[in-house]
Amino acid sequence: MTSVSKKIFLFGIISLFCCSCASKSEGGSPFYFASYKTASPVKQRVYFDENYFSTPASTYQTHLATASACLALAGFSATINDYSHCADNAKKFFDELGFDSFTVNQFGNSKPTAHSFGVYLAKKAIGDYTLIGVTVRGAGYQMEWASNVSIGGNDGRPVEEDFAAGFGEASDIYINSLKSFIADNHISGKIKIWTAGYSRGGAGVNLATGKLDDALVNNVEVIPNVTYTKDDIYAYCFEAPAGKAFDPNEEEIKFKGENYNNIHCILNLNDVVPFVAPKEFGFVRYGVDHYLPDIVSDLDYESHISRVKKLMKKLPNYTIVGDYKIDTFIKKSSISSKSQEADPTKRNWTLGMFLKTLIYNLADALGGRDGYAANFESPIGRLFQILYKNGSPKDSLIDVGIKLAERMLLYDPDEIILDDLINNRGRFFQDLRPVLKTALEKSGVIETIDLEEVLELIKNILQAVLNLVTNTGLDLIPSFIYKGNIGAMASAHYPELLLCHMKALDSNYVSGELNTLRKDYTKIIVSRDGWHSLKLNGEVIGSYVNNRFTSSVVAEEGYSCFVYYVESDKPYTITCSQNSVDVEVYKLSPSYVNDVLLYSETITPENGVVAL
């Protein structure tokens, strides 16, 4: 081989090696979704394969899950003010994948109301069946925010037939739109349904699919002239609130069982939206919950999140979305919003763990579902209707809240309001009003509405909450209003973050060993009676020795015990010295009201190493 030939050969080998180490080359089909904040079209790619639907819907498929996330995002309103083009992205999505007969329901291309729900449908003939694709409006829905907070009291109805009012209404619109589509297109025989939704849209899809599954269980015909089974309905719900009421006294939540395992709920444990409506109010999602990688549930979290960060930097709208923010959250013990002092009783505390505590305390303070419905639902719903009555603000409610909080901190530099809240409740509203008024005016979100009515509504809502919140609830305020945490809380619900998470788990987009989504995690409680060491594969991950508490996993130090939150199904062991300790191990899931006790034992120093 000549010298030149050797160089060419070597160059080829190096080039091939470099390509093999890089991210996957561009493939799939283009699609667009409405950008966070601006609603401008963001171009991405979706990988679609008809063979996805040869596998039963009850089997979670990574590739289908990512494609479903793309389907959900394509359903976002494609414009802010020109409502006749809301469905443009959804139509392009289905057209690109070879679907036909694209249809928009009565709300899909019109100005949202407090009782609307946009649904977009198309069909594709595959073999001996018709695949019906359904996506819904999960962002840019403006006044529909009022429906999100409409939960409704139990009002005597059987609990198994009850739903959160706003989400239940959305699911009825979904099913009626599906029935009309099938009838109008003269579809008969065997069908399969591919459906996905994000946020509010995810809740609507979840309840609609749950109702279809219910009908199959009870042998009730919902859609005439077609045939399908539970495993023919492929439902993927992303960052979805809960909307199905259930009896918390049941030993097993039947709506999470095998009758509904074709419904896959993909959730970020750090996102506040899936906590609504709270399980403390008696609500649950249909189907199986899968959790995106998180410090609590994934021991290989750093590896996964590094991929997510790289994918975020490649977003066309990266300058708007910014970097990954969730890990910047600080559980604060100082009342000063300026201080970065972390709560010393917490170790590696996550935003998700904070939100879980916050929602629990708030749900309790509001008096449960009936207390909320009686005292808060109407004024909060009215507030959202006022804010969005003219199709404004252009931002989502989350962004409006961020701007408002940031400006309130800016216009209260001496933190007088915060001090009032803790130490001088009588002056709280007197000092709050001018700061809140200035913040609202500077935010530019209420230019055409009655400022005084908004101020009065906010005052009444806050007054009612403060009358109920105990000192325990007030302890959460420093972390909630800390400026560094505000952005982290909002960013957990960015649709771009969800998409990057899904792509980071999908070999269509990245190379290398991939993580898997998890369904639960584990809580280990160790009493403070003696010293102990918690180990994983022989390595200490938490301990209380010589009166010093340390942990490399998420943990907290209580008055009488230590609590560790860890990934499930791993070989943990525990030893103790000095005195015996009591150990309890629980299975945790945000979807369940009660933790499930897996193990309870008193461990003595003589026991040696005990496997949990």
N, C-alpha and C positions, 0 to 999 in steps of 0.2 A: 504494500500500500504506500502510495507516495505521500510526501509530507503534506501536500495540499489536501489530499484525500483524507488523511488522518485528522486534519483540522476540521474539515467539513463533517466527518463522522463524529468527532468529539463535540462540535457545536450542536449537532443533531441530538446527541445523547443528553447534553446539558439542557437543551431546550425542552426535550421530552420530560426530563426530570422536573424542571421548573413548572411545566404545565400540570404535571401530576400532583404537585404540592399546592397548586393554587385552588381558589374556589371554583365551583363548577362553572363550565362555560354556559353562556346564555342559551336557553331552550324554552320549551313550553310556548304558551300563547300570551300575547299582551292583554292586559286589562287595566282599567283605571278606577281609582276611588277618590272621594273628596278629601282633600288634604285637611289635616288638623288645623284649625283656626281660620283658614282662608277659603276652604271648599274648592280650591283650584285642583284640577285633575293631576293625580300622582300616578305615573305609569309603573306597573310591576308586571310580573309574569306568573301565570298559573299553569300547572301541569295537570292535564285532565286525561283520564283513561276510562273507557267504557267498562273495562274489566273490574274497576272498583266495585261495580254493582253486581258482580258475580259472587262476591263474598257476602254473607249475611250481615245485615245492618248492626246486629248486636256485637259484631267484632270491630273493635276500634282499629282503624287503619290510619297510619301516620300520613301517608300521601293524600288520602281522601280528606283527612282533617285539615291539612294545609290548604288544599283546594277549596274546602268549605269555608275556611277563613277568608279566602279571596272572594268567594261568592257572597259572604256576609258583608264585606267591605264594599263590594260593587253595588250593594243596595243602599249605600248612603245617599242622601239627597245630593245631587250633582250640582246644585246651585243654591244660592242663599235667597235671592229675591225673585228670580224669574222661575216661578213654580212650574211652568209648562215644560221645563227641561229637567225636572228632578230625577227622572228615570233614565237619563241618557247613558250613564255608566252601566247600569244593569242591562240595558238593551245591547250595548257593545259587548258585554261579557258573554251573554247567551249567544249572540250572533257569531262571535269568534269561536265558540265551542260547537257550533253546528246545530244549535237549537233553533226552532222556528215558532211561529205564532205568538211572538212576544206580546204580553198583555199587561196593562197597568190597571189596578183596581181603582175605584172611584176616588180614593184619597191619594194615590201615588203621584199624581202630577198636579196637585192643588195645594193651596196654602194650608198648613197644618192647623188643626183645632185641638181643643182639649179632649176630643173624643174621636180622633182620626188615627189611622194606621196604614201606612203605605205598603202595598204588597205587589211584587213583580213576578210574573210567571212566564214560562216557556216550556216547550216540549221537544222531545227527540225520540224517534223510533229506533229501538235497539233490539234486534232479534225478534222475539215473540212478545215483547212488552213495550209500553210507552213510558219513557222516563220523563217525569214532570219536575222541572227545576223551579224552586221557589225561594226568593230572597225578599227581605223586608227592609224598611227604612229604619236604620239603627243610629243615625246621626243626622243633624241638620233638621230636626223635627220641631224645634221652636216651642210653640204653645202646648205640644204634647207632653211637655214637662209636667203640666198640671195633672195629667193622667197617671204619670209615674208615681205620684205621691197619694193617689187615690186608692186606699186600702179597704176601707169600709169595715164596719163592725160585723160581728157574727150574726146578729139579728135573727137568731132562732133557726137558721137554716142548718141542715145536717152538715157537719164539718167536712165530710168526704165530698160534698158537692159544692164546696165553697172555694172561691178564688179571690186574690187581691183584685179589687174592682177594676182598676185601670188596665192591668195586664190581662185580666179575664175578658174584658171588652175587646182588647186587641186580638186575643186568640179567636174570639167569635168572628171578628172581621176577616181574619186569616182563613178560617174554615169556609166561610161563605164565599170568599174570593176563589178558593180552590174549587169548590163545588161549581161555581159559575163558569170557571175556566174549562172544566171537564165537560160541562154541558154544552157550552158555546162552541167547543171544538169537536163535539160529537165523539169524544174518546170513550171507548168501551174495552172490555176484556181486561187483561192483566196490565197493571200499572206498577211503577215504582216511583217513589218521591225522594228527591234530593233537596234538602232544605237547610238553611243556615240563617242565623241572625246574630247581631252584636248588640250588647247592652240591652236597652229597652226592646230592640228587635229580637234579641236572644230570648227574653222572657216571653214574648208573644209566640215565638216558634216553639219554645219549651211547652207552654200550656196547650197550644194547638195540637202538637204531636201527642202530648199526654192524653188529650181528649180522644184523639183517634185510637190510641192504644186502649183507652178505657172502653171504647165502643167495641173493639175486637174482643176484649175480655168478657164483656157482657153480651156479645153476639147481637149488637145493635147496628143496623145499617145507617151509616152517615152519608156515604157517597154512593148513589145508585149507579148501576150499569157497569161497574168496574170491580175487579177483584185484586186484593192485596193482603199480605200478612204483615205482622209486626216487623219481620226482618226485611220487608220491602220498603220501609220508611227510614231513610238515612238522615237523621237529624243531628246537627252539630250547633250547639249554642255557646257563644263566646261571651265571657264576662257578663253573664245573665243574672239579673235579680231573681229572687224566688217569688213565686206567685201562687203556689198550690197550698191551701190550708190542710193541716193534718192534725190528728189527735196525738198530743205529746205523751199521752199515757200508754200508747201502744208500745209493746216491747220491740217491735221491728217496724221500721218505716216502710210500709209496703210500696210506696211510690218510688223507692230506690231499688226495688227488686227486679226479678227476671221479666216481669210483664212489661217493663219499661226500659230494658237495657239496650234498646236501639237508639236511645236518646243520650248523646254524649255532651256533657257540659265541661268546657275547658275554661279554667279559672286561674286568675293570678291571686295568690293569697294576700298580696299587698294592695289589692284594688278594693275600695270601699263599696263599689256598686254591687258586687255579688252578695254583700251582706244585707241588701235590701230586697224584699221586706224581711225584717230580722226573723231568725228562727225563734227568738224569744217572743215574737208575736204569733208564733205557730205556723210559719210558712216554710216550705221546702221546694226544691226543684224536682221535677220528674227526672228519672234516669240516673246515669252514672256520672259522678263528678271526677274529673281528672285535673290535677294541679300542675301548672307550669313550674319548672325548676325554681326552687326557692331555698334559702339558707336552711330553713327548718326541715324541708322534706327531701333535700337532695345533697348528699355528701360530696358530689362532684359539681357543686354549684358554680364554683369559680371557673371551671372549664367551660361550662355551658354559657355563663353570662359573658365571658370574653368573646364568644362567637356573636352573641346578641349585640354587644357593643360595636363590633366590626361591621355587622350588618346595618346597624343604625347609621353609621358614618357613611354608608353607601346610599342612603335614602335620597331621592331627588330633593326632598324638602328638609334635609338634615339641618339646615341653618335655622329652620323654624322649630323643629322638634327638639333639637339639641341632644346632649349626651344622656346616658342612662343615669337617672337621679335617685332611684329607690334606695340604694345603699348609703346615701347621705343622711338618711333619717337618724335623728338622735332622740332617744327617750330622755327627756329633760327632768331634772329635779328642781332646778332653780326657777323661780317665778319670773325672773327677768328674761324677756324675749331676746335680749342681746347676748346673754351668756350661752356658751357652748358646753356647759357642764352637764355631763351625762348622769343619769340616775345610777348610783353605785350599787343598787340592789339588782340591777339587770346586767346580763352579759350577752353581748352580740344581739341585742334586742332589735326586732325587725318592725317595719311599718305594719305588717300584717298582724303581728301579735298586739301591737298598740290598738289597731282598729278593732280587733276582736273584743278587747276590753272596753273600748269606747262605746261601741254599739251595744254591748251588754248593759252597761251602766245607763246609757241613754234610753234604751227600750224599757228598762225597769223604771226609770224616772218618769217616763211618759205614761205609765200606767197600763202597759200592755197594748194590745191591739185596740180594744174598746176605748181605752183612755185616749189613745192617739186619735181615733176616729171622731170622738166627741169634742176634743179640745183643739186639735192642731190641723186636721186634714183640710178643713174649709179655708182657714186663713192662709195656709201655705199654698194651697191650690190657687187661691185668689191672687196671691203675690206673683206666681209664675204666669198666670194669665195676663196680669197687668204688664209685666216686664216684656212679654213676647207678643202683645196684642197687635203691634204694627210690624211684625216680622223682624224685630230688632230686640236685643242686640245681635250682632252678627256672630259673636263668639258663642260657644256652648256655655251652659250654666256653670260648668266647672271652671272655665276661664273667667267668667264674670265673678265668681266667688273668689278666685285667686287675686284678681285685680282689686277687688274691694278690700280683701284682707291686707294686701300689701299697702294700699293707700291709707288704710286706717292706722297701720303701724307707722307709716310715714308722717301722718298728721297728728300722731300722739307720741312724740319723741320721748317725753318724760314718763310714758307708760302710766298715765294717770288712770285711764280706763281699767287697765289690768289691776292696778292697786285697788280701785273701787270694787271691782268684782270680788276680790278676795277679802278686803278689809273694811270696805265702806259701801255696802250694797245700796244704801239709801241715796247715794249720789251717783250711782252708776248711770242711770238713764239721763240724768241732767248733764253729765259730762260726755256721754256717748253721742247725744243728738247732734251737736255741731260737727263733731269729727265724722260721723256717719254721713251727714248731709254733704259735707265737703268731698268726702270720698266718692259718693254717688255722683255728684256733679262732675268731678274730675274724670270719673270712669267713662263718661260719655255714653252710658247705656240706657239712660232714661230721659232722653231729650224731649220726647213727645208725650210723656205720661205725667200723672199727678204725683209729684214728689212727696207731698204731704201725706197722701194715702199710703205710699210705699213706706215712708218712715213710721207711720202709725202701725202698719201691719207688722213690720220688723220688730217694733217695740213690743207689741202685744205677744208675738211669738216668743221673743227672748224672755219677756217677763214670766210667761207661763212655764218656760223651761227652767228658769232660775228658781222659781218657786218650788220646783220639784227636785232639782239636783242637790245631792248631798255633798258634804265636803269631799267624799271619795271621788265624786264626779269632777269636782273642781281641781283635784290633783292632776287630772288629765289635760287641763287647759294649757299649761306651759308648753307641752309638746305639740298641742294642736295648733297654737297660734305662732309658734316659732317660725320665723320667716324662712329659714333653711329647710323646714319640713313642709311648708305649703306647696312648693313646687314638686317635691317628692310625692306627696299625696295625689296631686293632680296627674302627674306623669304616669302613674300606674294604670290609668284608664286610656292612655293614648292608643288608638287603633294601630298606629305604626309599631308600637312596642309589641303588641300582640303578634303582628305579622312577622316581626323579626324573631320572636320566640319560636313561632311555628316553623319558620324557615331553618332556624338553628338546629331543629330536631329532625329535619327532613333531608334525606340523601339526594333528593332532586336539586337541592340548593347548596349543600355543603358536603365535604368529604370527611372521612374519619369516623371513629367510633361515636355513636350518638346516645344521648340520654333517652330515657323513657318517662312518660308522664305517670304520676303516682296518684293513688286514690285516697290515701290517708297518711297520717303520721302518728307518732307515739309520744306520750307524756309519761315521764318517770318521776315519781315523787319519793324523796328520801327524807325521813325524819331527821331532826337535828340532834338526836339523843347521843350520837357518837360520831366518830370520824369515818369517812368513807371515800372510796375511789370508784369511779365509773369508767369502764374501759371498753374499747371497741377494737377487736383483733389484737388484744394485748396492750394497746396504747391508751394511756389515760386521757380522757376527753373532759372529765369533770371531777372535782374532788373538794372535800372539806377536811383539811388536815391541819393540825396545830392551829385551830381556830381561824384558818384562812380559806376562803372560798374562791376557787378558780374554775373556769370552764372555757373550752374552745368551741362549744356549741351554744345554741340559744338556751338561756337558763335564767332563773330568777331566785333570789334569796328571800325567803319569807321569815316570819317570826318563829315558826316551829318546824319549817321544812325547807328543802331545796327542790326546785322543779326543773327538769331538763326536757327540752322538746327536740326530738331526734327523728331521723328517718326510720321507717318501719322495716321489719323483717331483716334486721342485722344482728350479728352475734355479740350482743352486749353482755358484759359481766360486771359484777359489783362485789367489792370486799369492804369489810368494815373493821375498825379497831377501836380501842378504848372502851366502847359500849356497843350494845346491840342497836340496830336501827330498823325501822319499819319501812318497807318498800312496796309501792303500788305502781303498776304499769297499766296505762289506759290507751286504748285506740281512740284517736281523735279524728273528727271530720267536721268542717264548718257546717255541713248539711244536717248534722244530727244535734238534737237538743241535749241529749245526755251522752257523756263520754262512756265508752264501753270498757269495763274493767277486765283486763286480761290476766293479771297476776297480782297476788297480795301475799306478803310473807314477812316474817320477822327474821332478820339475818343477824347472826351472832359472830363474834370474832373467831369462834371455833369452827364455824361452817366452812371457812376458807373461801374459795372463789365460787360464787353462785351465778349461774347463767340465767338471764332474764327471758 
